[in-house]
């Protein structure tokens, strides 16, 4: 990166120096001479004396014609044998029309002085005299030589360098730039569009380049914003190149950008190193989650496997949108942020075009998921499925029941329950997720849990817990107010989330509640009406709230705003044969109640309360 910056700065400095030389040539003081009718110089200004190598006053009295390197090129009528007066007369007549022409004068320093020369009779000059003016082009010629030397030097560097006009044409580029962009043809002199070089590899980047340059040229974008919007990277085969731009201003209009200096640098190894570091950081974050709750992490992977398989096999637009939204949220919370970012990218793409993923996008998703979880699966494989983890309190309760002579059937039932997941673990995961979301949004929350000592079949309810994260995201993003707003409303600065579970007859009831601002039912009605959904009764409003695509947000973030979270929860509850209800009060919060048949929550038999066994002792 430092080498790139140095090369870019050096190239920009050289280009600026070349432009300055050209500007100085254009602004150089004019050479002025007054020549009498006999061809003798009567007066000369300082610029003439300096350019031709004479001291002050040294040109006065010198013959005019010998200053020319080739007088015959100016006045073909000059003859070798003619006397000086006749030769000057021919030269004077040729110059008297005042037309500008390029000639070469001779300097006493032994160097040619190219000039743009014009001569005319002065208004106050005597008959036959000439007042001669000339523009010294030495600086301009030197600038041209400097540009040629710079071009040859830049052809030897490995960083691609080019001058990009605002019409998209590369007015010049070195060999490295063409090679970096995968082109062997060396079309350098104003006949190659940069977008044509990019289009072979990325058509969207090429189109965006042209649009941005056109907006810059039309004055619709300032230079800083335009540079930020130009393509920054391009993949060429297996290599990746960074594109950088720097403005070159018009010397005659300092506030006007004339061209852009563009550089290309191979950053393939740099990107590989960055990805390696990101992978290690991601693996560490996921491993920390795994250490806290191994069973929960396995459930998370299993549920994500199910969703990835669903997306890989092809699904409807609505189902894909919900699956990607769920994957994004759960992977972000469990440490797999790169995969979560990919899900967000794909979700945005399908929503923008309103159609399911393309085959290439599905393959990319599947490959990214396999790559993200490979090492984690190796870690999980080190422990078999023949291990049952039991909290010390539950073990102590069982020992007490055995010592008290509890029936064998009761003891066997408790032992069978131990092979199922503790609902406390699911709530602990939800608590960590709620705290992480709150920290991210600047809304600290406290989570109060009451799991009732219940156990459940982990595989059957894994999709439900995965979708329940949407309720937490909505509660914190939509419901919980910022700390200053809570203070103003007389509430504690920290928001509160309540997670409770209980058995109610043949149903497992899970409640997720917050103490936020509550649901704005009027806004729900407005959004439902705009979407063509019934919204005249409270029941219709609640159905609209869970409709796919309905959101009270006007903008989309990577946390919420697409209107798919609540519909995902509704669908998972429905798959288990259950129902979901909502109760919300302005300024007091919102409460979602999920009711699932107990039979759907376990592989066999009813859910058990170990605490109840302990009480009977």
C-alpha positions in Angstrom: 0.0 0.0 0.0 2.9 2.4 0.8 4.6 1.6 -2.5 1.3 2.3 -4.3 0.9 5.6 -2.6 4.4 6.6 -3.3 4.2 5.7 -7.0 0.8 7.4 -7.3 2.2 10.6 -5.6 5.3 10.5 -7.8 3.3 10.1 -11.0 0.9 12.9 -10.0 3.9 15.2 -9.2 5.5 14.5 -12.5 2.2 15.1 -14.4 1.7 18.4 -12.5 5.3 19.5 -13.2 4.8 18.8 -16.9 1.6 20.8 -16.9 3.3 23.6 -15.1 6.1 23.7 -17.7 3.6 24.0 -20.5 1.7 26.7 -18.7 5.0 28.7 -18.1 5.8 28.4 -21.9 2.4 29.8 -22.7 2.8 32.7 -20.2 6.5 33.5 -21.1 7.3 37.2 -21.8 7.3 37.9 -25.5 10.6 38.6 -27.3 10.5 42.1 -28.9 12.9 43.5 -31.4 12.9 46.8 -33.4 14.9 46.4 -36.7 15.7 49.4 -39.0 15.4 49.4 -42.7 18.9 48.2 -43.2 18.5 45.1 -41.0 20.2 46.3 -37.9 18.6 45.8 -34.5 17.8 49.2 -33.0 16.2 47.9 -29.7 15.6 44.6 -27.8 13.8 43.8 -24.6 15.2 41.8 -21.7 13.3 38.6 -22.8 15.0 38.7 -26.2 18.5 39.2 -24.7 18.0 36.4 -22.2 16.6 34.0 -24.7 19.4 34.6 -27.3 22.2 34.8 -24.7 23.2 38.4 -25.0 24.0 40.8 -22.1 21.9 43.9 -21.4 22.1 46.1 -24.5 24.1 43.4 -26.4 21.6 42.9 -29.2 21.5 46.6 -30.2 23.6 47.1 -33.3 23.6 43.5 -34.3 22.4 42.4 -37.7 18.9 40.8 -37.7 19.2 38.1 -40.4 22.1 36.1 -38.7 19.8 35.4 -35.8 17.9 32.9 -38.1 19.1 29.3 -38.2 17.6 29.0 -41.7 16.6 32.4 -43.2 15.7 30.7 -46.6 13.0 28.7 -44.8 11.2 32.0 -44.0 12.1 33.9 -47.2 12.9 31.6 -50.1 13.7 34.7 -52.2 16.9 35.2 -50.3 19.8 34.4 -52.5 23.2 33.3 -51.3 25.0 36.0 -53.3 22.7 38.9 -52.5 24.1 41.8 -50.5 23.0 42.1 -46.8 20.5 44.9 -47.6 18.9 42.9 -50.3 18.7 39.8 -48.1 17.1 41.7 -45.3 14.7 43.3 -47.7 13.5 39.8 -48.8 13.3 38.7 -45.2 11.4 41.9 -44.2 8.9 41.5 -47.0 8.3 37.9 -45.9 7.7 38.9 -42.3 5.8 42.1 -42.9 2.4 40.4 -43.2 2.5 39.7 -39.4 1.4 36.0 -39.8 2.7 33.8 -37.0 5.2 31.1 -37.9 7.5 28.6 -36.2 11.1 29.4 -36.7 14.4 28.7 -35.0 16.7 31.4 -33.8 20.3 31.0 -32.8 21.6 31.6 -29.3 25.1 32.7 -28.5 25.1 29.9 -26.0 25.2 27.4 -28.9 21.6 26.2 -28.5 18.7 26.6 -30.9 15.7 28.7 -29.6 12.4 27.6 -31.1 10.0 30.5 -31.3 6.6 31.5 -32.6 7.4 34.6 -34.5 5.4 37.5 -36.0 6.6 40.8 -37.4 4.8 43.9 -38.5 5.6 47.6 -39.1 5.1 49.4 -35.9 2.7 52.3 -35.8 5.5 54.7 -34.7 8.3 53.1 -36.7 10.1 54.9 -39.5 9.6 53.7 -43.0 11.1 50.3 -43.6 11.5 49.4 -40.0 10.1 46.2 -38.4 8.7 45.7 -34.9 9.3 42.0 -34.3 7.6 39.9 -31.6 8.2 36.2 -30.8 7.1 33.7 -28.2 9.9 31.6 -26.7 8.9 28.0 -27.1 11.9 26.6 -25.3 9.9 25.9 -22.1 7.2 24.2 -24.1 9.7 22.0 -26.0 11.3 21.1 -22.7 7.9 20.2 -21.3 7.3 17.9 -24.3 10.7 16.3 -23.8 9.9 15.9 -20.1 6.6 14.2 -20.9 8.3 11.8 -23.3 10.9 10.9 -20.7 8.2 10.5 -18.0 6.2 8.2 -20.4 9.3 6.0 -21.0 10.0 5.9 -17.3 6.4 5.0 -16.3 6.5 2.2 -18.9 9.1 0.5 -16.7 7.1 0.6 -13.4 4.9 -2.2 -12.3 2.0 0.0 -11.2 -0.5 0.8 -13.9 -0.7 4.5 -14.6 -3.0 6.4 -17.0 -4.5 9.8 -17.7 -8.3 9.6 -18.0 -10.2 12.3 -19.7 -13.7 13.1 -18.4 -15.1 11.7 -21.6 -13.8 8.3 -20.5 -10.9 8.1 -22.9 -7.4 7.2 -21.7 -5.3 10.0 -23.3 -2.3 8.0 -22.2 -1.5 4.9 -20.2 1.6 2.8 -19.5 2.0 -0.8 -20.4 1.3 -2.0 -16.9 -2.2 -0.6 -16.9 -3.1 -2.5 -20.1 -1.5 -5.6 -18.7 -3.3 -5.4 -15.4 -6.6 -5.1 -17.1 -5.9 -8.1 -19.2 -5.2 -6.4 -22.6 -2.2 -7.0 -24.7 -3.1 -4.3 -27.3 -1.2 -1.1 -26.5 -3.6 1.6 -27.6 -2.3 4.6 -25.8 -2.9 7.8 -27.7 -6.5 8.8 -27.0 -8.2 5.9 -28.7 -9.1 3.6 -25.7 -12.0 4.0 -23.3 -11.3 2.8 -19.8 -14.8 1.4 -19.6 -14.1 -0.9 -22.6 -11.1 -2.4 -20.7 -13.3 -3.0 -17.6 -16.3 -4.3 -19.5 -14.6 -7.6 -20.4 -14.4 -8.4 -16.6 -17.3 -6.5 -15.0 -20.0 -4.9 -17.1 -21.7 -3.2 -14.2 -18.4 -1.5 -13.1 -17.9 -0.3 -16.7 -21.4 1.2 -16.9 -21.0 2.9 -13.5 -17.7 4.4 -14.5 -19.2 6.0 -17.6 -22.2 7.3 -15.6 -20.0 8.8 -12.9 -17.7 10.5 -15.3 -20.6 11.9 -17.2 -22.1 13.3 -14.0 -18.7 14.8 -13.1 -18.2 16.4 -16.5 -21.7 17.9 -16.3 -21.0 19.4 -12.9 -23.6 17.2 -11.1 -21.0 15.7 -8.8 -18.1 17.3 -7.0 -14.7 15.6 -7.4 -14.5 13.9 -4.0 -17.9 12.3 -4.3 -17.2 11.3 -7.9 -13.9 9.6 -7.0 -15.7 7.7 -4.1 -18.3 6.4 -6.6 -15.9 5.3 -9.3 -15.1 1.5 -9.4 -12.5 0.8 -6.7 -11.7 -2.9 -7.5 -11.8 -5.1 -10.5 -11.3 -8.9 -10.7 -9.3 -10.0 -13.7 -9.2 -13.8 -13.8 -7.9 -15.0 -10.4 -6.3 -11.6 -9.6 -7.8 -8.5 -8.1 -6.7 -5.0 -8.9 -7.3 -1.8 -6.9 -8.3 1.3 -8.9 -7.3 4.7 -7.5 -8.0 8.1 -8.9 -6.5 11.6 -8.3 -7.7 14.8 -9.9 -5.5 16.9 -12.3 -6.8 20.4 -12.6 -6.9 22.6 -15.7 -4.0 25.1 -15.4 -6.1 27.9 -16.9 -9.1 27.1 -14.6 -7.7 26.0 -11.2 -11.1 25.0 -9.9 -11.9 22.8 -12.9 -10.8 19.2 -13.2 -9.2 18.5 -16.5 -8.3 14.8 -16.2 -8.0 12.0 -13.6 -4.8 10.2 -12.9 -5.8 6.5 -12.6 -3.6 3.8 -11.2 -4.0 0.0 -11.0 -2.3 -2.1 -8.4 -2.4 -5.9 -7.9 -3.9 -6.4 -4.4 -4.6 -10.1 -4.7 -2.2 -11.1 -1.9 -3.3 -8.2 0.3 -6.9 -9.3 0.0 -6.0 -12.9 0.7 -4.2 -11.8 3.8 -7.2 -9.6 4.9 -9.6 -12.5 4.3 -7.3 -14.8 6.3 -7.3 -12.4 9.3 -11.1 -11.9 9.0 -11.5 -15.7 8.9 -9.4 -16.1 12.1 -11.3 -13.4 13.9 -14.6 -14.9 12.8 -13.5 -18.4 13.9 -12.5 -17.1 17.3 -15.8 -15.3 17.8 -17.8 -18.4 16.8 -15.6 -20.6 19.0 -16.4 -18.4 22.0 -20.1 -18.9 21.3 -19.5 -22.7 21.0 -17.7 -22.9 24.3 -20.6 -21.1 26.1 -23.3 -23.4 24.7 -22.1 -26.4 22.6 -25.5 -27.9 22.3 -27.0 -24.6 21.3 -24.3 -24.0 18.7 -25.0 -27.5 17.2 -28.7 -26.6 17.0 -27.7 -23.3 15.3 -25.6 -25.2 12.7 -28.3 -27.8 12.1 -30.9 -25.1 11.5 -28.7 -23.2 9.2 -27.9 -26.4 7.3 -31.7 -26.8 6.8 -32.1 -23.3 5.5 -29.1 -23.5 3.2 -30.4 -26.8 1.8 -33.8 -25.1 1.3 -32.2 -22.2 -0.6 -29.9 -24.4 -2.6 -32.8 -26.5 -3.9 -34.8 -23.5 -5.0 -37.8 -21.9 -3.3 -40.4 -19.3 -3.9 -39.4 -15.6 -3.7 -41.1 -15.1 -0.3 -39.6 -18.2 1.3 -36.1 -17.3 0.0 -36.5 -13.8 1.5 -37.5 -15.2 4.9 -34.8 -17.8 4.9 -32.0 -15.4 4.0 -33.3 -12.9 6.6 -33.2 -15.6 9.3 -29.8 -16.9 8.2 -28.4 -13.3 8.3 -29.6 -12.6 11.8 -28.5 -15.8 13.4 -25.1 -16.0 11.7 -24.3 -12.4 12.7 -25.1 -13.2 16.4 -23.2 -16.4 16.4 -20.0 -14.9 15.0 -20.2 -15.8 11.3 -20.3 -12.2 10.2 -18.9 -12.7 6.7 -21.6 -15.2 5.8 -24.2 -12.9 7.4 -22.9 -10.1 5.1 -23.3 -12.4 2.1 -26.9 -13.2 3.1 -27.6 -9.5 3.4 -26.1 -8.9 0.0 -28.2 -11.7 -1.6 -31.3 -10.6 0.3 -30.9 -7.0 -1.0 -30.4 -8.3 -4.6 -33.5 -10.5 -4.7 -35.7 -7.8 -3.1 -34.5 -5.2 -5.6 -35.3 -7.4 -8.6 -38.2 -9.2 -6.9 -37.3 -12.6 -8.1 -35.5 -15.6 -6.5 -31.8 -16.2 -6.5 -30.0 -17.2 -9.7 -28.2 -20.5 -9.9 -24.8 -18.8 -9.6 -26.0 -17.1 -6.4 -27.2 -20.4 -4.9 -23.8 -22.0 -5.6 -22.0 -19.1 -4.1 -24.2 -19.3 -0.9 -23.6 -23.1 -0.5 -19.8 -22.8 -1.1 -19.6 -19.9 1.4 -21.5 -21.8 4.1 -19.3 -24.9 3.7 -16.2 -22.7 3.9 -17.5 -20.8 7.0 -18.3 -23.9 9.0 -15.6 -26.4 8.0 -13.3 -25.9 10.9 -16.1 -25.5 13.4 -17.5 -28.9 12.3 -14.1 -30.5 12.9 -14.2 -29.1 16.5 -17.7 -30.4 17.1 -16.8 -33.9 15.8 -14.4 -34.4 18.6 -17.3 -35.0 21.0 -19.7 -37.8 20.1 -23.5 -38.0 20.7 -23.1 -40.4 23.7 -22.6 -37.6 26.2 -25.5 -36.1 28.3 -24.8 -32.8 30.1 -26.8 -32.4 33.3 -26.8 -29.3 35.6 -25.6 -30.0 39.1 -28.9 -28.9 40.6 -30.9 -31.3 38.5 -28.5 -34.1 39.4 -28.8 -33.3 43.1 -32.6 -33.3 42.8 -32.6 -36.8 41.2 -30.2 -38.2 43.8 -32.6 -36.9 46.5 -35.5 -38.6 44.9 -33.6 -41.9 44.6 -32.6 -41.7 48.3 -36.2 -41.0 49.2 -37.4 -44.2 47.4 -39.0 -42.6 44.4 -40.6 -45.2 42.0 -38.4 -46.5 39.3 -40.8 -45.3 36.6 -40.4 -41.7 37.8 -36.6 -42.0 37.9 -36.6 -43.5 34.4 -38.7 -40.7 33.2 -36.3 -38.1 34.6 -33.4 -39.9 33.0 -35.1 -39.9 29.6 -35.7 -36.2 29.9 -32.0 -35.6 30.4 -31.4 -36.7 26.8 -33.5 -33.7 25.7 -32.4 -30.1 25.5 -33.0 -27.7 28.5 -35.1 -24.8 27.6 -32.9 -22.8 29.9 -30.1 -23.1 27.3 -32.4 -21.8 24.5 -33.3 -18.8 26.7 -29.6 -18.2 27.5 -28.9 -18.0 23.8 -31.8 -15.6 23.2 -30.5 -13.5 26.1 -27.0 -13.3 24.6 -28.5 -12.4 21.3 -30.7 -9.6 22.8 -27.8 -8.1 24.6 -25.6 -8.1 21.5 -28.4 -6.5 19.4 -28.9 -3.9 22.1 -25.2 -3.0 22.2 -25.0 -2.8 18.5 -28.0 -0.3 18.3 -26.9 1.7 21.4 -29.9 0.4 23.4 -28.7 -1.5 26.5 -31.2 -4.1 27.7 -31.6 -6.4 30.6 -33.1 -9.9 30.0 -35.2 -11.6 32.7 -35.6 -15.4 32.1 -38.1 -17.9 33.5 -37.7 -21.2 31.7 -39.9 -23.3 34.2 -37.2 -26.0 34.3 -38.6 -27.4 31.0 -36.9 -29.7 28.5 -37.7 -30.2 24.8 -36.6 -31.9 21.7 -33.8 -29.8 20.4 -34.1 -30.7 16.7 -37.8 -30.2 16.5 -37.8 -26.7 18.1 -34.5 -25.4 16.6 -36.3 -23.6 13.7 -38.6 -21.9 16.2 -35.7 -20.6 18.3 -33.9 -19.5 15.1 -37.0 -17.4 14.0 -37.6 -16.1 17.5 -34.5 -13.9 17.1 -36.6 -11.8 14.8 -38.9 -11.0 17.7 -35.9 -9.8 19.7 -34.6 -7.7 16.8 -37.9 -6.0 16.4 -38.4 -5.5 20.1 -35.1 -3.7 20.4 -35.0 -1.9 17.0 -38.7 -0.9 16.9 -39.8 -1.0 20.5 -37.1 -0.2 23.0 -36.5 3.5 23.1 -33.0 5.1 23.2 -31.8 5.8 26.8 -32.5 9.6 26.6 -36.1 9.0 25.4 -36.6 6.4 28.2 -35.4 8.9 30.8 -37.8 11.5 29.4 -40.7 9.0 29.6 -39.9 8.2 33.2 -38.5 4.7 32.4 -35.2 3.1 33.4 -32.4 3.9 30.9 -32.0 0.2 30.2 -34.7 -1.6 28.3 -36.2 -4.9 29.6 -36.9 -8.1 27.7 -38.8 -10.9 29.5 -38.5 -14.5 28.3 -40.9 -17.0 30.0 -42.0 -20.5 29.3 -44.7 -22.7 31.0 -46.9 -25.6 30.3 -50.6 -24.9 29.9 -52.5 -28.1 29.5 -51.3 -29.7 26.3 -49.4 -26.6 25.1 -46.0 -25.2 25.6 -46.3 -21.4 26.0 -43.4 -19.2 25.3 -43.7 -15.4 25.9 -41.3 -12.7 24.6 -42.1 -9.2 26.0 -40.5 -5.8 26.1 -41.2 -2.6 27.9 -40.7 -0.3 24.9 -43.0 2.2 23.1 -45.5 -0.4 21.9 -46.7 -1.0 18.4 -48.0 2.1 16.4 -51.2 0.5 15.2 -52.1 3.6 13.1 -48.9 3.3 11.2 -49.5 -0.5 10.7 -53.0 0.5 9.3 -51.5 3.0 7.0 -48.9 0.5 5.7 -51.5 -2.2 5.4 -53.8 0.1 3.5 -51.0 1.0 1.1 -50.3 -2.7 0.5 -54.0 -3.5 -0.1 -54.4 -5.5 3.1 -57.6 -5.4 5.2 -57.1 -3.3 8.3 -60.5 -2.1 9.6 -60.6 -4.3 12.7 -58.0 -5.2 15.4 -57.9 -8.8 14.2 -57.2 -7.6 10.6 -54.4 -5.3 11.9 -52.8 -8.2 13.7 -52.9 -10.4 10.6 -51.4 -7.5 8.6 -48.6 -7.2 11.2 -47.5 -10.7 10.4 -47.9 -10.3 6.6 -44.8 -10.9 4.5 -43.3 -7.6 3.3 -45.2 -5.3 5.6 -42.9 -3.1 7.8 -43.5 0.2 9.6 -39.9 1.3 8.7 -39.2 3.6 5.7 -35.6 2.5 5.5 -33.9 -0.9 5.5 -31.0 -1.8 7.7 -29.1 -5.0 8.3 -31.1 -5.4 11.5 -34.7 -4.9 10.4 -36.9 -3.1 8.0 -37.7 -5.7 5.3 -41.0 -7.0 6.7 -40.0 -10.7 6.8 -39.2 -11.3 10.5 -42.6 -11.7 12.0 -43.9 -13.7 9.0 -41.0 -16.1 9.5 -42.0 -16.6 13.2 -45.6 -17.1 12.2 -44.7 -19.7 9.7 -42.5 -21.7 12.1 -45.2 -21.7 14.8 -47.7 -22.8 12.2 -45.5 -25.7 11.1 -45.6 -27.0 14.7 -49.4 -26.7 14.7 -49.3 -23.8 17.1 -50.4 -20.1 17.1 -49.0 -16.7 17.9 -50.7 -13.8 19.6 -49.7 -10.2 20.2 -50.7 -7.7 22.9 -49.3 -4.2 22.7 -50.0 -1.0 24.7 -48.7 2.5 23.8 -45.8 3.4 26.0 -45.8 0.2 27.9 -44.5 -2.4 25.5 -45.4 -5.4 23.4 -45.9 -9.1 24.3 -45.8 -12.0 21.9 -47.2 -15.3 23.0 -46.2 -18.5 21.1 -48.3 -21.6 21.8 -47.0 -24.9 20.6 -48.5 -28.4 21.2 -46.5 -30.3 23.8 -46.4 -33.3 21.5 -44.7 -31.3 18.8 -42.0 -30.2 21.3 -40.7 -33.6 22.3 -39.9 -36.9 20.5 -42.2 -38.9 22.9 -44.1 -38.4 26.1 -45.0 -35.2 27.9 -42.5 -32.5 29.0 -41.3 -33.0 32.5 -40.5 -30.6 35.3 -37.5 -31.9 37.3 -38.4 -29.3 39.9 -41.7 -31.0 40.5 -39.8 -34.3 41.3 -37.7 -32.4 43.8 -40.8 -30.9 45.5 -42.3 -34.4 46.0 -39.3 -35.4 48.1 
